[in-house]
């Protein structure tokens, strides 16, 4: 049981390049989400999904796309990278149901856009 | 919109001392969660509080949810070096979106031996 995995761990992009951050979970969680973490700002929700084929925007969705074709995978696409997207990106998953909805976070991807 | 604020932003603690970090919301929360992130690591779930006035303990950590469900606190007694990290509180963005969390900016805790 690997939990939530993210690739790559580190990435450097030039302004205008595109790329996809990968996220996968093996816990059969319905809910998955992407956050970005910037110094002094906590974690901000980019996009989330409540199941395969269903996605929605969070607090800071501009410049990012997501899709959810399977329960396990939730990739995040940067369409045209900008220096303002330099950040640490975390993917998280959660069981949907009664009780504690604790989110399980992946190890993160540290992205630098030059 | 809803805002979740944490104070203090930084906390320097002598090993063995107690400290408290606070979380305040501009709106009533259906629940609140606390996470801990070690330096260079990812956030790890600590606890969720749901009921008004709820108090939960995990060893040296005591979590409290306010009566009005607009604030919460984390109190750590006899701080140890293993308590180093950033503690975040998080509440649902809207009343019907338990999973869409808004995180506070966090309290970064540094422990001096």
Interface residues (C-beta under 8 A of the other chain):
Chain A: X31 X33 X35 X40 X41 X42 X43 X44 X45 X48 X50 X58 X59 X90 X92 X94 X96 X100 X101 X102 X103 X104 X105 X106 X107 X108
Chain B: X6 X9 X31 X33 X35 X41 X42 X43 X44 X45 X48 X88 X90 X93 X98 X99 X100 X101 X102 X103 X104 X105 X106
